[in-house]
Amino acid sequence: MRVRRLVCLSLSVIAFSALPAAAQDKKVGVTMAYPAAIGLLWRASDNVAVRPEFNFAGSSGESGGTFDVESDSWAVGTGVSVLFYLKKYDRLQTYFTPRFSYTHSSTSSDIDGPVTNPEGHSSSNTYGFAGLFGAEQSIGDRFAVFGEVGFGFTHSKAKSNVTSSTPTSRNWGTRAGVGIVFFP
């Protein structure tokens, strides 16, 4: 149920971000980026743009031996960046962007064998903040590429039915990304 709400919220943010752009006749583009994310780029003005994004992943696996283990996991996330354009050089624009992200992940496992708790489930929520410097190069009127680098921080909290503890982690370090923008 939580996943459905998170997916609906993420898609709503992406969809409704484009509404003011259509009303004001601003440029709206579809983005595809690495680390893997899809989203929109809405140019609110000549100096500011908003880039909401969405990502998801899933996996399943089996292993045999003394214990037969089946596991399924998935993750869904969203993020938003606000681009403050600094300077323009012909078709190249530099920018600074603060970024916020949220990811929810879940793993379920089923173990066949002599164990006390044959079914396990764990989930985690991760919040992230970053400050990035980037450059966007326009290639024609309908296509652009971008790259960015900066520093980020994440905080994660997990819970599991296997243990009563709720581990947390805090990570910090460099962050980089590249992507393309298509303006339909």
C-alpha positions as a Markdown table, in Angstrom:
| # | Residue | x | y | z |
|---|---|---|---|---|
| 1 | Met | 0.0 | 0.0 | 0.0 |
| 2 | Arg | 2.9 | 2.4 | 0.8 |
| 3 | Val | 4.5 | 1.7 | -2.5 |
| 4 | Arg | 1.3 | 2.6 | -4.4 |
| 5 | Arg | 1.0 | 5.9 | -2.5 |
| 6 | Leu | 4.7 | 6.7 | -3.2 |
| 7 | Val | 4.4 | 5.9 | -6.9 |
| 8 | Cys | 1.2 | 8.0 | -7.1 |
| 9 | Leu | 2.9 | 10.9 | -5.3 |
| 10 | Ser | 6.0 | 10.7 | -7.5 |
| 11 | Leu | 4.0 | 10.6 | -10.7 |
| 12 | Ser | 1.8 | 13.5 | -9.5 |
| 13 | Val | 4.8 | 15.7 | -8.8 |
| 14 | Ile | 6.2 | 15.0 | -12.2 |
| 15 | Ala | 2.8 | 15.5 | -14.0 |
| 16 | Phe | 1.8 | 18.6 | -12.1 |
| 17 | Ser | 5.2 | 20.2 | -12.5 |
| 18 | Ala | 4.4 | 20.6 | -16.2 |
| 19 | Leu | 1.0 | 22.3 | -15.7 |
| 20 | Pro | 2.3 | 25.8 | -15.0 |
| 21 | Ala | 4.8 | 25.5 | -17.8 |
| 22 | Ala | 2.0 | 24.8 | -20.3 |
| 23 | Ala | 0.0 | 27.7 | -19.0 |
| 24 | Gln | 2.9 | 30.1 | -19.2 |
| 25 | Asp | 4.3 | 28.7 | -22.5 |
| 26 | Lys | 7.6 | 27.7 | -20.9 |
| 27 | Lys | 9.8 | 24.9 | -22.1 |
| 28 | Val | 9.2 | 21.5 | -20.6 |
| 29 | Gly | 11.5 | 18.6 | -21.4 |
| 30 | Val | 11.6 | 14.9 | -20.7 |
| 31 | Thr | 14.8 | 13.8 | -18.9 |
| 32 | Met | 16.7 | 10.5 | -18.8 |
| 33 | Ala | 19.6 | 10.4 | -16.5 |
| 34 | Tyr | 22.3 | 8.2 | -14.9 |
| 35 | Pro | 22.2 | 7.2 | -12.1 |
| 36 | Ala | 19.0 | 5.7 | -13.5 |
| 37 | Ala | 16.0 | 8.2 | -13.4 |
| 38 | Ile | 13.3 | 9.5 | -15.6 |
| 39 | Gly | 11.6 | 12.8 | -15.2 |
| 40 | Leu | 10.9 | 16.3 | -16.4 |
| 41 | Leu | 12.7 | 19.6 | -16.8 |
| 42 | Trp | 10.5 | 22.7 | -16.4 |
| 43 | Arg | 12.2 | 26.0 | -17.2 |
| 44 | Ala | 10.3 | 28.3 | -14.8 |
| 45 | Ser | 12.3 | 31.3 | -16.1 |
| 46 | Asp | 15.6 | 32.1 | -17.9 |
| 47 | Asn | 17.4 | 31.7 | -14.6 |
| 48 | Val | 15.5 | 28.9 | -12.8 |
| 49 | Ala | 14.4 | 25.4 | -13.7 |
| 50 | Val | 12.8 | 22.5 | -11.7 |
| 51 | Arg | 13.7 | 18.9 | -12.4 |
| 52 | Pro | 11.5 | 16.3 | -10.7 |
| 53 | Glu | 12.5 | 12.6 | -11.3 |
| 54 | Phe | 11.4 | 9.1 | -10.6 |
| 55 | Asn | 13.2 | 5.7 | -10.4 |
| 56 | Phe | 12.4 | 2.1 | -9.6 |
| 57 | Ala | 14.1 | -1.3 | -9.6 |
| 58 | Gly | 13.3 | -4.9 | -8.7 |
| 59 | Ser | 15.0 | -8.3 | -8.5 |
| 60 | Ser | 14.3 | -11.8 | -7.5 |
| 61 | Gly | 16.5 | -14.8 | -7.0 |
| 62 | Glu | 16.8 | -18.4 | -5.8 |
| 63 | Ser | 19.6 | -20.5 | -4.3 |
| 64 | Gly | 19.9 | -24.1 | -3.5 |
| 65 | Gly | 22.0 | -26.3 | -1.2 |
| 66 | Thr | 21.4 | -27.1 | 2.5 |
| 67 | Phe | 18.8 | -24.3 | 2.5 |
| 68 | Asp | 16.6 | -23.3 | -0.4 |
| 69 | Val | 16.2 | -19.5 | -0.4 |
| 70 | Glu | 13.9 | -17.5 | -2.6 |
| 71 | Ser | 14.0 | -13.7 | -2.4 |
| 72 | Asp | 12.3 | -10.7 | -3.9 |
| 73 | Ser | 13.3 | -7.1 | -3.6 |
| 74 | Trp | 12.2 | -3.8 | -5.1 |
| 75 | Ala | 12.9 | -0.1 | -4.6 |
| 76 | Val | 11.1 | 3.1 | -5.7 |
| 77 | Gly | 12.4 | 6.6 | -5.4 |
| 78 | Thr | 11.8 | 10.2 | -6.3 |
| 79 | Gly | 13.9 | 13.3 | -6.3 |
| 80 | Val | 13.7 | 17.0 | -7.2 |
| 81 | Ser | 16.4 | 19.4 | -8.2 |
| 82 | Val | 16.1 | 23.2 | -8.5 |
| 83 | Leu | 18.6 | 24.5 | -11.1 |
| 84 | Phe | 19.8 | 28.1 | -10.7 |
| 85 | Tyr | 21.5 | 29.0 | -14.0 |
| 86 | Leu | 24.8 | 30.9 | -13.4 |
| 87 | Lys | 26.2 | 31.9 | -16.8 |
| 88 | Lys | 25.5 | 31.2 | -20.5 |
| 89 | Tyr | 28.2 | 30.6 | -23.1 |
| 90 | Asp | 26.5 | 30.3 | -26.5 |
| 91 | Arg | 24.5 | 27.1 | -26.1 |
| 92 | Leu | 26.3 | 26.0 | -22.8 |
| 93 | Gln | 24.7 | 27.0 | -19.5 |
| 94 | Thr | 26.3 | 26.4 | -16.1 |
| 95 | Tyr | 24.2 | 26.0 | -13.0 |
| 96 | Phe | 24.1 | 25.2 | -9.3 |
| 97 | Thr | 21.4 | 22.9 | -7.9 |
| 98 | Pro | 20.3 | 21.8 | -4.5 |
| 99 | Arg | 18.8 | 18.3 | -4.6 |
| 100 | Phe | 16.4 | 16.3 | -2.4 |
| 101 | Ser | 15.7 | 12.5 | -2.9 |
| 102 | Tyr | 13.7 | 9.8 | -1.2 |
| 103 | Thr | 13.8 | 6.0 | -1.7 |
| 104 | His | 11.8 | 3.2 | -0.2 |
| 105 | Ser | 13.1 | -0.4 | -0.6 |
| 106 | Ser | 11.8 | -3.7 | 0.5 |
| 107 | Thr | 13.1 | -7.3 | 0.6 |
| 108 | Ser | 11.2 | -10.5 | 1.3 |
| 109 | Ser | 12.8 | -13.9 | 1.6 |
| 110 | Asp | 11.5 | -17.5 | 2.1 |
| 111 | Ile | 13.9 | -20.1 | 3.5 |
| 112 | Asp | 13.1 | -23.8 | 3.2 |
| 113 | Gly | 15.1 | -25.8 | 5.8 |
| 114 | Pro | 15.7 | -26.2 | 9.5 |
| 115 | Val | 15.4 | -22.5 | 10.6 |
| 116 | Thr | 13.3 | -20.8 | 13.3 |
| 117 | Asn | 12.1 | -17.9 | 11.1 |
| 118 | Pro | 11.6 | -19.2 | 7.6 |
| 119 | Glu | 10.1 | -15.9 | 6.2 |
| 120 | Gly | 12.0 | -12.7 | 6.4 |
| 121 | His | 11.0 | -9.1 | 5.5 |
| 122 | Ser | 13.0 | -5.9 | 5.7 |
| 123 | Ser | 12.4 | -2.4 | 4.4 |
| 124 | Ser | 14.2 | 0.9 | 4.5 |
| 125 | Asn | 13.6 | 4.6 | 3.9 |
| 126 | Thr | 16.4 | 6.7 | 2.6 |
| 127 | Tyr | 16.5 | 10.5 | 2.4 |
| 128 | Gly | 19.2 | 12.4 | 0.6 |
| 129 | Phe | 20.4 | 16.0 | 0.1 |
| 130 | Ala | 23.1 | 17.2 | -2.3 |
| 131 | Gly | 24.6 | 20.4 | -3.7 |
| 132 | Leu | 25.8 | 20.0 | -7.3 |
| 133 | Phe | 27.5 | 22.1 | -10.0 |
| 134 | Gly | 26.5 | 21.3 | -13.5 |
| 135 | Ala | 26.6 | 22.3 | -17.2 |
| 136 | Glu | 23.8 | 21.9 | -19.8 |
| 137 | Gln | 24.7 | 21.9 | -23.5 |
| 138 | Ser | 21.9 | 22.5 | -26.0 |
| 139 | Ile | 22.1 | 20.6 | -29.2 |
| 140 | Gly | 19.5 | 22.2 | -31.4 |
| 141 | Asp | 16.1 | 23.4 | -30.1 |
| 142 | Arg | 14.8 | 20.0 | -29.0 |
| 143 | Phe | 17.8 | 18.2 | -27.4 |
| 144 | Ala | 20.3 | 18.9 | -24.6 |
| 145 | Val | 22.8 | 17.0 | -22.6 |
| 146 | Phe | 23.9 | 17.7 | -19.0 |
| 147 | Gly | 26.5 | 16.6 | -16.5 |
| 148 | Glu | 26.9 | 17.5 | -12.8 |
| 149 | Val | 29.2 | 16.8 | -9.9 |
| 150 | Gly | 28.9 | 17.7 | -6.2 |
| 151 | Phe | 28.6 | 16.6 | -2.6 |
| 152 | Gly | 25.8 | 14.7 | -1.0 |
| 153 | Phe | 24.5 | 13.2 | 2.3 |
| 154 | Thr | 22.0 | 10.4 | 2.8 |
| 155 | His | 20.2 | 9.1 | 6.0 |
| 156 | Ser | 18.7 | 5.6 | 6.0 |
| 157 | Lys | 16.5 | 3.8 | 8.5 |
| 158 | Ala | 15.7 | 0.1 | 8.2 |
| 159 | Lys | 13.4 | -2.3 | 9.9 |
| 160 | Ser | 13.1 | -6.1 | 9.8 |
| 161 | Asn | 10.9 | -8.8 | 11.2 |
| 162 | Val | 14.0 | -10.9 | 11.8 |
| 163 | Thr | 15.5 | -8.6 | 14.5 |
| 164 | Ser | 14.0 | -6.0 | 16.8 |
| 165 | Ser | 16.6 | -3.4 | 16.1 |
| 166 | Thr | 16.1 | -0.5 | 13.6 |
| 167 | Pro | 19.5 | 0.2 | 12.1 |
| 168 | Thr | 20.3 | 3.6 | 10.8 |
| 169 | Ser | 23.1 | 4.8 | 8.6 |
| 170 | Arg | 24.4 | 8.1 | 7.4 |
| 171 | Asn | 26.6 | 8.4 | 4.3 |
| 172 | Trp | 28.3 | 11.3 | 2.7 |
| 173 | Gly | 30.5 | 11.8 | -0.3 |
| 174 | Thr | 30.8 | 12.9 | -3.9 |
| 175 | Arg | 28.0 | 12.5 | -6.3 |
| 176 | Ala | 28.0 | 12.8 | -10.1 |
| 177 | Gly | 25.4 | 12.3 | -12.9 |
| 178 | Val | 24.8 | 12.7 | -16.6 |
| 179 | Gly | 21.7 | 12.9 | -18.7 |
| 180 | Ile | 19.8 | 14.0 | -21.7 |
| 181 | Val | 16.7 | 16.3 | -22.1 |
| 182 | Phe | 14.3 | 16.0 | -25.0 |
| 183 | Phe | 11.9 | 19.0 | -25.6 |
| 184 | Pro | 8.8 | 17.6 | -27.5 |
